[in-house]
Amino acid sequence: MMGLNFLRVYSPIVSITLYVIWIERVAETVAGVVEGDDGNEDHQTRQDCQPGLFDEVRLRGGFYNVPHIYLSLCCEFHPADYFKSLVIMVPSGRFRKGPVLLHVFLVMIRFLYECFPSKIHSMRTVFWEDDQLKMIDQRILPARFEIISFTDHKSVAQAIKDMVVRGAPAIGAAAAFGLALAGYESTSSSTRDLLVDLQAACVTLKASRPTAVNLAWATDRIMGIAGKKKDERSPDELRNLILEEAQRIADEDVEINKRMAEHGAALINDGDTIIHHCNTGALATVDWGTALGVIRTAHEQGKKIHVLVDETRPRLQGARLTAWELDQYGIPYEIISDNMSGYFLKAGKAQKVLFGADRVAANGDVANKIGTYMLSLAAHDNGIPAYAVVPTSTIDLSLEHGGLIPIEERDPEEVLGIQFQGERVAPVEAEARNIAFDVTPNRLITGIVTENGVAYPPFDINLRKFVER
């Protein structure tokens, strides 16, 4: 991915220039010169990141480290499409010099972005905009960058199940916003009936993915607030309150992840090579990330680090998503197959192992993406520290040990459908198992990094202190 490191050198000049451009862009939008184009697909809208610069420009607190100008960072460069998009700026046959010159200037900036490595400063994977829930479609990265809009809770539940959104914190925020949608979907005129509709939606959302505890945590938090306020608020007030709480959950996730990253970065030494499993970055959360957030923070502290990215079969979240994020941050990395980790650990070519978690039991057993157990075994056998990086919302004190964590088994076609050089790997008649998670025993975990600090064994005593702090 080409892009934004150039701005580090010339950031004062370029930032001022881009903000001036942004002000002009807003003025033109208000004047009706530039109009967006949304397509509808039942209850959800897909917004493709197309090369036309003005297709969808947002100011939400920042996708990138410039005002929300996509500049086709995630798309291929097709000059013809830029000329086509000039039509947008000539409404009713009237030539407007300002917008055209602005467009040409933005094309020049786009060219500069193409010539230099990119860097994402902020990425909200899940967000509320225009009375809709919007999410990055993670199934198609890194080939395409698309945002999908949702207007009903059932489509949100399906998106969670289909892994449009994934990662325990991101799933939790998506489910919270899903309940907000359910509130607005409901036609109930009494708070009692509205709560009945919300409870039904809660069941649907919880069933979408059973292992990630953040999903149940977020929906239970929303329902708890709604239950407490049911006698004090009208149905419409309760609907708005639910949306506010969902937004609060999303905002808190960002702040929690940054605190957690600071604690974890203190564990990383200058010169470390780190093996990272699955994807735990901004894509797996609302923003910043858990284990990958630690790596990102260490990098921004100036530590020279290198990341070995487990490809993470069968859905290849490491090779597809983690590698893509590391590209954005400018962090050196190499992709390795999952079964290479043991070699690097035994050869002394890796000094740390980091991963996230979908649920942590009260005794410190960690349920995470399949392959974490084997990686932790290899790390333990070679005396390499292995850390789980999780917000306290992922710690389930109600479960005594990891054997009680429900483990999702997904469609075997995710395994059977893997291709090599365009050809299916498995025989057509083959059958497969597709266990999505495994449980790593606490004896293999060096420490669990949370937003309240790093918990060390004995976890059955110390974890509760960090959760309740």
N, C-alpha and C positions, 0 to 999 in steps of 0.2 A: 504494500500500500504506500503510495507516494503522498507527500503532503507537507506537514507543518513545522518541522524543525528549523526551517529557514526563518520562521518568525522569532525564534529564540534570539537570533543575532540582531534582527532589525525590528524587534517587537514594539518599541515605542512608536516608531514612524508608521509601521504597518497597522498597528492596533488603532491609532488615531484615524488613519485613512479609512480603515474598514468600518469604524463606527460612524464616520461621516457618510460613508456609502449606505450604511444601515439606516440612518436617519432619512436619507433621500429615498431609500426603498420604502420605508414606512409611509412617507408623504405620497409617494406614487400609489401605494396600495389604497390609502384613504381616498385618493382622487379617483379610484376605480380603474387605474391604468392596468394593474396586474390582477388577474383573477385566478384563484386556485381551481383545480379540477379534481373532484373526488368521484370515484366509482363505487358502486354498492354491490356487495355480495351478500344477500340475505341480511343477517344481523351484524355483519362485520364489513369493514371497508379496508381494502388493501391499498396502501400508498407506496408506489414504487419510487425508488430514488432514481429519477431519470436525469439525463444530462442537462435539460433545460434548467437554468439556474433558478427560475422563479416558480417552479412547479409547486414546491412546498418549503417555504422558508419560515422557521419558527424562532421565537425568542422565549425559552422556557427556563432560563437559568443556565443554559449552555450545554449543547451536545459536544461541540468542539470548543477550542479556546479562542474562537472568534464569534461574533454575533451569528446567530443561527443560519449561516450560509452553507448549505451542504456542499456546493461546488462539486458535486458528483464525486466526492471523495471515495465512495464505495462503488462507483460505476465506471464503465469504460468511457473514453473520450470520443464523442462523435461530433465533429465540427458541424456537420449538416444540421444536427438537431439544434445547435445554437442559433443558426440562421432562421430555422423554422420558428423558434421561440420569439424572434423579433416581432412576429405577427401579434403576439400578446400585447405588445407595447404600442401598437398602432390601432387603437379602437376607433370604430366608425370611420375608418379610412383617413383619419387625421394623423399626420406625422408628428411625433413628439420627440424632439431632439434630446431632451434630458434623459429619458429612459433608455434610448438607444445608446447614447454615450456611456451611460452607467453600465449597460449590459456589456459593451465592448471592454470597458475597464475591468469588469468582473471576469471576463474571459481571460484577460491578461493575468489577473491574480490566479485564476485556475491553472494557467500554464505554469506559474511559479510553483504552485502546490504539487503539480505533477513532477517537478524536477527535484524535489527534496523529500526526505523521509517525513512521514506523518506522525502526529502525536495527538491523541484525544485527551482532553483535560477533564471532561465530564460527560457521562453517559447515563441517562435515565432509561433503563430497560423497560420500566413500567411507569406510566404516567396518565393523569387525567387531563383531558383537554376537550373543549367544545362539547361538554356533557357526554363524553365517551371515554372508555378505557382504551388506551393505546399501548401497544407492545411491539418491540422488535421481534420479527419472525426469525428465531434462531435456527430453524430447520434448514435454512438456505444460505446462511453465512458459511464461508466468506465470499461465495460467488456473487451473491446479490444482497443488497441492504434494503429491506422493506419494513414498513410499519403497518400493522393491522389495527383497525379500530373495532371495538366491540360495544354493542348496545344492550346486550342481555346476558344474564348470568349463566345460562346454559352453554352459550358459545364460549364463554370464559372457561367453564369447566372442561369443555372439549379441547380448548387450546392448551390447558394445563396437561391434560391426558396425552395430547399429541406432541407435547414438548415444543410448542411454539414459544412458550416461556418455560424455563427450567432453572434449577438452583433453589434451594429451600427458602432463602429470604425473598427472592423474586416471586416465587409461587405464593408465599404468604401475602405479599402486597397485592398480587393479582387477585387472590381470593377475597381480600378485604374490599377492593374496588368492585369485585363481582357482586358482593352483598349490597354495595351501594347501588349498583345497577338493578338488583332485584327489588330494592326499595322503590326505585322510580318506576319499575315495571308494574308493581302492584297497584291495583285500582282500589284497594281497600280504603274506606273512609273512616275507619276507626283504628286506633293504635293496636287494639287486641288482634284484629284481623291482619293488620300489617305484620305483626310479630309472627303470626302463623305462616304467612307467606315467606318471611325471612328465614324462619326455621326450616322450611322445606328447601329453600335455596341453599341453606347452609349444609344440609345433608348431601345435596347434589355436588356441591363444591368439594366437600371433604372426601367424597368417593373417588374423585378424579385421580389422586395419587396418594396412596396410604402411608408411604414410608416417611415423607418429609413432614416433620412435626410442626413446622412453621405454618403450614396451611391450617391445621386445626387450631393452633395458637392464635392466629390472626382472626379467624372467623369467630372463635369463642370470645375473644376480646371485644369484637364488634357487637356480638349478641349480648354480652354482659353490660355494655354501655346502654344498648337499646332497652334491655330489661329494666335497668335502674331508672331510666328516664321516661318510661312508658306512661306514667301517670302525670308527668309534668309537661309533656310536650304534645302538640297536635301531630297528626300523621305527617304533615309536610315538614314540620320542624324536626321530627324524628328522622325523616329521610335526609335532611340536610346535616343533621348531627352525625349520621352514619358516614356520610361522605367526608365530613371533616375528620372523623376518627381514622378513616382509611387513608386520608392524606397524611395524617399525623404518623401513622405506621410507616408509610413510605419515607417521610422526611427523617424519622428517627433512625431508619435503617442506614441512611447515608452517614449520619453522625456517628452511629455505633460502629460502622465499618472503619471509619477513619481513626477512631479511638483504638479499635482492635489492631489496626495496621501499625500504629505507633508502638504498641506493646510487642507485637510480633517482630517488627523491624529491628528491635534491640537484640534479638536472638541471631540476627544475620551478621556475619563477619564480612569485612571487605575481602573480596576474592573468592567467596563461596560459589560453588556450583550446587544448584538446588534441583532436586527431582520433584516435579509437580504433577499431580494426578488429576484428570478430568478438567473441568473449567470452574474456577472459583472467583472469577474477576467481576467486573462491572456487569457483565451479561448474566451472571448468576445471582445478582442482588439488584436492588434498585439503583445503586451506584457504588463505585469504588471497588468492592469485592472483599472477600475474606482472605483465603490463603494467597491468592494472587494480589490482593490489596496489600498484603505484607511485603511481597516482592516489589511491587510498584513503589511503595513508600521507601523501602531500602534503596532502591535505584535512585529515587529523587533526593535522597539524603547524600548521594554522591558515592555510594558503595559500588565497587566494580563486581557485579555478579553475573552469573551465567545460568540459564535455566534449561534443564533437560525436560522436554514436554512429553509425557506419556501420551501416545495417540488416543488411548482410552476406547477400546472396542466395546461393543460393536458400533456405537453411534459416533465415535471419533470426536468427542467433545474437545479433547486435547488438541488434536491435529487441526480441527476446523476453527474452534472458538478461542482457545487459549493462545494458539499461535497467532491468530488474527489480532487479538488484544495486545500481545507483546510487540507485534509490528507497530501498532499505534503508539505505544509508549517508548519505542526505541530501545527496548531491553534485549540484549543478545540471547538467543535461544537456539536449540536444535530439537527437532522432533525425533523421538525414539519409539520403537515398538514397545508395547507393554512388557514383553518378556526380556527386554534388554536391561531393565533396571538393576537386576541382580549383578550383572557384569560390572556396571559402573560403580556400584556400591562396594563390591569385593575388591575392585582394582583401586579403590581410594580416589576415584574420580568424581565423587559427589560427597558433599559435606553435610547436607541437610535434606530432609524429606518433608514436604508440606502438602497438605490436602485439607479439604473442608469436611463437612458432615451434613447429612440430612436429618440425623437424630443421634443424640448422645444419651445413653442411659445414666441413671444415678451413680453407677459404679465406674463410669468412665469408658465403658464399651462404646465404640464408635461405628455407627452404620453410615456407610458412604458408598460411592459408586463402586461397582464390582471391580475387583483388582486391587483395592486398597489393602485388603488383608495380606495378599501375597507380597505386595510392596513393603508393608510394615514388617513382615517376617524377615525379608531380606535385609532390611535396614537394621533390625534388632540383632540379627546374626552377625552383622559386620560392625556393630557398635556405632551406627550412625543415628543421630537423634531424629525422631519422627514426630512432627507436631500436627495436631488437628487445630484448625482455626475456625471458631464458631461463635456466633452471638449467643448470649445466654438464652434467647428464645428458642434455640435449637436443642437445649438441654432439657430432657424430659425426666424430671425427678420422680414422676409417678411410676416409672419402670425401673425395677430393681437392677436388672441386668439386660444385656443386649439380646439375649435369647427371646425376650418378650417383644422385641421390635418387629412389627409386620414388614415383611420383605416382598416387594413388588416383583412379579414376573411378567414380562412384556411379550409382545407378539414375536414368535420365533422368526418371522420374516426379517426382522432387524438383523439377525445373524445370517440367515440363509441368503438374504439379498445382497450381501457384500460382493463387490465385483473387483476383479484385477485386470487392468488394461482393457476395461470395457466388457469383460466377460464374467459371467456368474461363476463364483468359486465352487460352490457346493453342487453336487448332483441334483437334478430336478426332484428326485424321489427322496432326498435326504430330509430328516427331521432334526429339530434342534431344541435346545432349552435356552431361555434368555432371562436369567436372573439379573435383575437390575442393580442390586446392592449386596454387599456382604458386611459382616460385622467383625471389626477388628477388636480383639480382647484388650482390655486396659493395660495388661502387662507389656504390650508392645508399643504403647504410647508414651513418649517422653514427657509431653506436656500438652495441655489444652489451652490455647490462646483465646481469651474472651475480651470483651470491651472493658471488663473490670480488672484485667491483668491476666497473668499466666498461672493456671492451676497445675500443680504437680501432684503425684501420688502422695498419700492415698486419696484417690479421687472420690471414694464413697464419703469421705469426710470433707474434703476441700471444695469439691464442686458446688455443694450446697451453699457454702460461704460466698462463692462468687456470684451465684444466681441471686441470692438474697441481699447482696451488698447494695 
